[in-house]
Amino acid sequence: MYLGYVHEQNYVDKEGNLKGISIGLAMNSVDYITVDDNMGLKHFDTKEISGLDKPSGKMVSEGKKMAETIISRIRQNENLANVPVVISLYQLEKKNSVLPGSYFSYSYLDANDKSIKKWRDTEKQEYLFPSDEAEEHDRVVSNRFKGLEEDMNSFFKDRTIQLVSKGTYIDTDMQKMVINVNTDMTKYGEIVGLVQAFTPEIQDFFPHEPVYIYVKTPEGTAATILLEPEQEPSIHIHDSGS
């Protein structure tokens, strides 16, 4: 009910010796319920799982209990007894959400720690690009965003294209970027051409971050592009601009 999945990453040196472990617990924000009746018919329901809005929420409390169990099992393995571990809690969004979710708490155990001593909440911040605040926080990404906008306007010199983006950060690490592409193009062929030009540009400028792009015209949202690192782009051209 509470746990979606566990993601593990192992870090080794050049000789292949294990030097660190990262464990991520992906916690469900919704319980998806399926019940079979006596006629063999399936019935579906959902139940929200109390989460970050309540300190005692089940998402948080159950995640921390699971984390303690995992750390206990890791330390019982003699090969892992003295390996540094980072264990994190991650909130999964609802199934119909275009955004995957975000980390909300983590703990670090060094080689001498046998159990979790302290949890640290992540500092999530959002910055609007372009803006002075975003440039001050992350000049590298700000310059990439400016370069992307300049390239797109050079491709379509006779059309109006404006990019407005929101970057989500935990501490200094960008977790995702959402870009609204505002254009005066409305014809289906024009939108297809824009998407074909825009998608590889985004991949060049932002190869390591999840990016979600919404192409907006005077008639509504004309296209959606979802880019995840090391995955093929997911592209949808809307038939009616809505």
N, C-alpha and C positions, 0 to 999 in steps of 0.2 A: 504493500500500500504506500509506504513512505519513500522507499528507495527505487530510483529509476535504474541506475547502473553504477558500477564502480570503474573508474578509469585509473590505470597505473602506468607510470613511466619510470624506467630504471636508467640511471646514469652511471656510465662506466668510464674507466681511464683507457689509455691506448692499449694496455695489455688485457683489457676485458674484465678488470676487477671492479666489482660493484662499489660505487662511492656514494650513492644516494638514491632514495626512493621518493617519488611523489605519488600520493594517492588522492584522487578526487571522488567524492561521494555526490552523485547527482540526485538531488532530492525532488520528489514530485510536489508540485503545487496543487494538483488536482488528482483525486482518486477516481479512476474510470472503472465503473462497476458493471459487470455482466452477470446476469442471472438466467438460468434455464428453468422454465416452468414444467409442469407435469405433462405438457403436450409437446415438449421439445422446442418450444419457441424461445428465442433469446430476447431479453429485455435489458436495456442499457440505461445507466444513470451516472451522474457525476456528483462528487462531493468535494468542496473546497477544503484544502488542508491548511489549518492556521499556520501562518508563516512569520515573516519578518516584522509584521506590524505588532506582534505580541511577543514579548521576551520569553514567555513560556509556551510559545507556539509549538505544535507537534513537529513541524518541519525542522526546527532548530533543535529541540530536545531529543527527538529520535535520531537525528543525524549525529549529534554528539555522543549518544550512547553507542551507536554503531561504530563510530570512530574509535572509541575506547576499546571495543571488542577487537577491532582490526589490529590496533597497536599491540594489544596483549598477545594476539596470535603471532604477529611479526616477531616480537621480542622472545617468544618461546622457541623460535627457530634459531638454532645455534649459529647458522650462517648469516643471520640478520640481526643478531643481538646487539651489534655495535655500529649499525649503519644509520647515518642521519636520515630522518624522514620528515617530509612536509605533508600534512594531511589537511585537505580543504573541503568545505561544504559549498555546494553549487545548487542554486535554485533553477529547476527546469521551468520554462514557460508552458502555457497550455498548448495542446496539440495543434490548434489552428493558428498559433502565433507565428509570424515570420521571423521573430527573434528567438534565439535558442535559450537564453537565460543569462545568469551572472553569478560569480562567486560572492559569498557574503561573509565567510568566516574561515580562518585557517589557524593551524598550530604547527610550530616547528619543534622537533625533538632532535637534539644533538646525539652524538654517539653514546653518551653516558645516561641519557634519559630513558627510563623504562616505561613511563606512562605520560599522558598529556598533563602538563602543569597549567597551561594558560591558553585561552582562545583569544585571537585578535580579530576584530571586525575589520573588514576591508573598507577603505575610504573611496567611495564611488563618487565621481564628479563628471559633469557634462559641460562641454565647451562648444560654442557656436563658431563655425568656420565660414567665412573669414571674420576675424575679430581680433582686437588688440589682446584680449585676455587669452585667446587660444594661441596666439603667436608667442606670448610670454611663457605660457605653460609648456608648449611643444613646438619649437621653431622648425624642427625637421618636418613634422607632419604639416604644419602650416605652409611651408614652402612647397611641399609636394602638392597640396591642394591648389595653391596658386598656379603651379605648373600645369596641373590637369585642366584647370579652367582656361588658361591661355591656349593650350593645345586644342581644346574643343572649339573655342571661338575662332581659331585659325582655320580649322576644318570647315566651319560653316560661317564664313565671313558675312554672308548676306542675310543671316537669320539671327534672331535674338536667343541667346542661351545664357542662363544665369544659374550658378550652382550655390546652394545653401546646404551646409552640412552640420550635423551634430555628432561629435565624438564622445564616446563614453570611456572614462578612464577609471582604473582602480590603482590608486597611488599615482605612479608615473607611467603605467603601462596602459596603452589604448586597447580596449576590449572589442570595440566594434565602432563602425562609422555608418551613419545613415545620411544619404545624399538625396536631396530633392533637386531634380533637374527641371527648371522652369523654361519652357520654350513656346514660341508662337506657332510651331509646326502643329498641324492637325491631321494631315493626310496619312493614311496607313503606310504608304511607301516611304514617306519622309521619316516616320517614327522608326521603321525597320532600319533605314539607313543610319539614323542617329544611334540606335542601339548597337548596330554592327561596328560603328566607329568607336563608340564609347566603351564597350565592354573590354576590349584588349588594352585600352588606355588605363582603365581602372586597375586591371591586373598588373600592369607595368608599374604604376605609381604606388599601389598598395598590395604587394604580393603576400604579405604575412598577416593581414588583419581581415576579419569578416567585414564585408561591405554590403550594404543594402541600398539599392538605388530605385527611386520612384520618378519616372518621367511624367511631368505634369504639363498639361496644355490648357488653353482656355475652356476646353470641353471636359476636363477631368483628368484622371490618371490614365495615361496611354500605355505605359509599360512598367514592368517590375523586373529588376535584375537582382539576383541573390548570388553573392560571391563568397565562398568559403575557401580558406587556404588549402591548396593542393587538391581541389575538387573542380569538376567541370562546372561552368556557370549554369545557373537555373534562370531561364529567361521566359517571360510571358508577355506577349503583345496582346493588349486588350482590344477586342473587336470594336467596341463602341465608345472607348474613351471614358469609361466609368468604372 
